[in-house]
Amino acid sequence: MAESGIVLGLVGSPHRDGRTNRIVSAALEGAASAGARTEIVQMADHVVEACKDCLPWVCQNNLKCSYDDPAFEFLSDKIRSCGALVMGTPVYWWDTSGMVRYLILKMFRCFARNGSLNGLPAMGIGVAGGTGNGLVTGLRPLYQFFQMMQMRAIEPLPVTRFNMDAAERRARELGALLAEQARVPRPFDGVEDRLLWYDALPYLSLDRVGERTLLANLVVSAAGDRADPEVARGLAAANVLAAGGDSLGAMKEITRAYDAAMKAFDGR
Ligand SMILES: Cc1cc2nc3c(=O)[nH]c(=O)nc-3n(C[C@H](O)[C@H](O)[C@H](O)COP(=O)(O)O)c2cc1C
């Protein structure tokens, strides 16, 4: 069995012991169970500075930020030398955390045109720990990053506080898969197969109705017996409305079901 490089886990939260850390750690445990060496890095210890968009654009040739930014140097070196990447962000306002975004933007500026990460296996985790909103929109910037850097990402993991245990189990499975893929990286032939690869990944192309349905289903499952059976019927009615093209009607049904399940879940 060929050995791969290290499976690197980045935790993009200020809480070193928080939910993002828990799910990224589970992915690394899965990778380790499949024989990979792993390393976890807390991005809170290495907060990248904002890209200054300096000109002329020499960092793309020097492969180094022109400004002194030890955090960026540290993180970019780790990413460029790993065998596979697990990137986890908490969801902030339906988006990534700021520290994740700053890293991504500087990586684009310095390395996106270089292509050296073509085929690197990667996996993104987004943890929406409040309302659960943004469980998909928060993942998209990670997958935009992977795609632009030509990495070969596996399926994303949308996490909320309503599905933490299941997400932890899934993270282990996906971590093991990532370790397998790291043994035989598969670079893309060109932009065409890369774009089609990303189009085929689950969750990322969900529309708003789809994303809210996913979230409502998670809350309804988490509420279990505490939720009125009417709630599940409301979600079924929403599916019918959406299939008939009544997106607004579907959204309203989904919101009703979500609100009722949330009340049951929180014991209100
Ligand atoms: C600025 C800010 C914005 C947030 N926005 C959202 C949000 O849009 N959706 C959500 O479900 N939770 C939101 N949250 C809650 C975080 O997603 C939640 O606390 C997350 O679980 C934190 O992960 P951590 O424990 O790894 O830090 C927000 C938290 C902060 C601080």
PDBQT file of the ligand as one rigid body, heavy atoms in Angstrom, charges set to zero:
ROOT
HETATM    1  C1  LIG A 301     -20.449  36.385  13.672  1.00  0.00    +0.000 C 
HETATM    2  C2  LIG A 301     -21.224  35.100  13.783  1.00  0.00    +0.000 A 
HETATM    3  C3  LIG A 301     -22.156  34.782  12.814  1.00  0.00    +0.000 A 
HETATM    4  C4  LIG A 301     -22.864  33.578  12.873  1.00  0.00    +0.000 A 
HETATM    5  N1  LIG A 301     -23.722  33.269  11.861  1.00  0.00    +0.000 NA
HETATM    6  C5  LIG A 301     -24.372  32.069  11.880  1.00  0.00    +0.000 A 
HETATM    7  C6  LIG A 301     -25.216  31.690  10.799  1.00  0.00    +0.000 A 
HETATM    8  O1  LIG A 301     -25.363  32.377   9.794  1.00  0.00    +0.000 OA
HETATM    9  N2  LIG A 301     -25.860  30.492  10.890  1.00  0.00    +0.000 N 
HETATM   10  C7  LIG A 301     -25.714  29.684  11.985  1.00  0.00    +0.000 A 
HETATM   11  O2  LIG A 301     -26.341  28.633  12.047  1.00  0.00    +0.000 OA
HETATM   12  N3  LIG A 301     -24.891  30.012  12.994  1.00  0.00    +0.000 NA
HETATM   13  C8  LIG A 301     -24.206  31.173  12.964  1.00  0.00    +0.000 A 
HETATM   14  N4  LIG A 301     -23.343  31.489  13.962  1.00  0.00    +0.000 N 
HETATM   15  C9  LIG A 301     -23.102  30.503  15.024  1.00  0.00    +0.000 C 
HETATM   16  C10 LIG A 301     -21.887  29.649  14.679  1.00  0.00    +0.000 C 
HETATM   17  O3  LIG A 301     -22.029  29.023  13.437  1.00  0.00    +0.000 OA
HETATM   18  C11 LIG A 301     -21.735  28.580  15.743  1.00  0.00    +0.000 C 
HETATM   19  O4  LIG A 301     -21.472  29.173  16.963  1.00  0.00    +0.000 OA
HETATM   20  C12 LIG A 301     -20.684  27.565  15.349  1.00  0.00    +0.000 C 
HETATM   21  O5  LIG A 301     -21.095  26.309  15.847  1.00  0.00    +0.000 OA
HETATM   22  C13 LIG A 301     -19.370  27.892  15.925  1.00  0.00    +0.000 C 
HETATM   23  O6  LIG A 301     -18.477  26.837  15.681  1.00  0.00    +0.000 OA
HETATM   24  P1  LIG A 301     -17.231  26.651  16.641  1.00  0.00    +0.000 P 
HETATM   25  O7  LIG A 301     -17.737  26.032  17.902  1.00  0.00    +0.000 OA
HETATM   26  O8  LIG A 301     -16.308  25.787  15.896  1.00  0.00    +0.000 OA
HETATM   27  O9  LIG A 301     -16.660  28.016  16.862  1.00  0.00    +0.000 OA
HETATM   28  C14 LIG A 301     -22.641  32.683  13.938  1.00  0.00    +0.000 A 
HETATM   29  C15 LIG A 301     -21.698  33.004  14.929  1.00  0.00    +0.000 A 
HETATM   30  C16 LIG A 301     -20.991  34.199  14.848  1.00  0.00    +0.000 A 
HETATM   31  C17 LIG A 301     -19.955  34.503  15.894  1.00  0.00    +0.000 C 
ENDROOT
TORSDOF 0
